[in-house]
């Protein structure tokens, strides 16, 4: 067999997908082998498996938000959200204003996003917090399961991709939402 060398050195580099590309792959069934994925910075990222600690806390957060959220706000669990052309994460919980259903959550409907963190705390407080602040998500909560506390971020500065307001609420203490007037979450069931 006679093999001829290429006249150039091929470069290996990742291909940055758009949300549209990601959606086409999903609808064509190309992502069926990977059960939980999200698009981050144009890359398809497999999400961690969810164990009982994560699922329990997520379900309690959903119940607490449903009990406290004023109408017409709705609670969604593990629904994809389009942030921009290259990012379609799947937050654990979202509190949204009404919108026509079908497809991912529209960014403009989001009031609060919640991420339950067992072993992804550095990413949730780092890259994802900056991503959500840069997209203008009004309020972002990171439920730190191991520390038994909720990091609450509000007032996004989109240009700097940071939140101006940050505080920590211990499990068991009432959590007053910053962006939904008068909404207080009972965190006692998280204990």
N, C-alpha and C positions, 0 to 999 in steps of 0.2 A: 504494500500500500504506500503510495507516494503522498505525503502530507506537505502542503505548501503553507508557509507562514504568512500571516496577514501582514500587509504593508504598514500597519499601524498597531499600536498597543491599545487594545480595547480598555475602556475605563469602566469600572464598576461603580455605579452610583444609584442611590434609591430614586424611585419615581414618585414624585409628590402627587397624590391623588386629590381631586376636588371632591366636595360633597356629592356632586352630580355623578362622578365616576364611582364613588362608593355606593351610592344608591343603585346604579346600574348593576354593579357586581352583586349586590344583595338581592335585587329583584330577579336576576338571572340564576340565582341559587349557588353562585360561586363561593359563598361564605358559609354554606351549610355545615361543613366539617368543623368549623370553629364556632362553638355555641354562643359566646358572648364577646362581641368586639365593639370597638368604637374607633372613630377617625380622629386622630390627634396630630396636628401639624402636618396633615397630608399623608400620614402613615396609619395603616391598619394595625391596631393594637389589641391583642387579646387581653380580656379582663380577667382578674383573679377569680377563682371559684368562690362561691359564697357559702360559708359555714354557718352553723347555728347561731353563734354570737352575732354575726353580721345580720342575719335574717331576722332574728328576734328584735334587735334594736331598730332596724329599718321598719318592721311592721308596727312597732310601738310609736315611732315618729309619724308614720302615716296616720295611725289612729288619732294621735294627739293633734295633728294638723287638721284632720277632718272634723274633730270635735270643736276646735277653736276658730277655724277659718270662717269669716262671714261670707254669706252668699253675695255674689255669685261665684266666688273663687273655688277652684277645683284642685284636688290633689292627684298627682300622677306618680306612679312608681316605675322606675327603670324604663323611661321613655326617652328615646333619642331627641336631641336638641341641636338645631343648626345655629352655631355661633357666627360663623363666617364661611368663606369659600373652602377652607381647609380643615375645619373643626366641627365634628358632630359627636360630642361626648354623650354618654348615657348616665346622667346623674341618678343617684339612688332615689331621690324624691324631688318633686317640683310642685310648687304652689303657683297656680296660673290663673289669670283672668280668662273668661270664656273666649273660645276661638273655634272656627270651623274644624271639626275633627277629621282626621285622615293625615297620614304622614307624620313627620317629626313635630315636636313642639316648636312653635314660632317664638323666637327670642323676645319679641315685643310683648308677649303674653306673660312672661315669667315675672313673678314677684319675689320668690325665694327659691333657691336651690339648696339641696341638702346632700352631703356626701357622708356616708357612714364609713368610718376608717378603723380597721383592725390592724392591718399591716401595710397600709399605703399612706400613712400620715404625712411623710415628707413630700410626696407628690401632691397630695390634697391641699396642704398648706403652702406649697411652693408653686409649681407649674400651673396646677388647676386654679388656684386662687388668682394668680396673675391673668390667666386666660379669661376667667369669668369677670374680673374687674375690668379688663381691657374691652370686653364685649358689652359692658354696661349692665351686667346682672345686678339688680338693686340690692339684694341681700344674699349672702352665701353662708351656710352653716356647715361646719365640719364636726361631726360627732365622733369624738375620740373615745372609742370603746374602752381601751386599756386604762386611760386616765380618768374615765367616767366624768367627762366634761364636754361641753359644746363650745367650739370657737365660733363666734358670731361676727361677721364682717358686713359692713354696710357703707353706703355713700361711695360708690366707685368713682375713681379718677381715671377715666378711660385713656387719657393721653399718657399717663404714667403706669397704667395697669396695676393700680394698687387700690385698696380700700382705705378711706380716711378714718373710719370708725372700726375699732376692734375691741372685743371683750370676750371673756370666758365665763361660762355659766356652768356650775357644777350640777351633775345629775341630782335631782330632787328639788332644786331651786326653780322658781318660776322663770320662764324665758319670755321676755317682752319683745315681740317682733318690732324691728325698727321701721319697716316699710309698710306695714299693715296696721293702721291706727287702731289701738285698743286691743289687739290680738295678743293674748298671753297663752303660752304653751305650758301645760303641766308636764314636767319632766320626771315626776316621781315614779311613773311606771318603768322608767329606764333603769332604775336601781336593781 
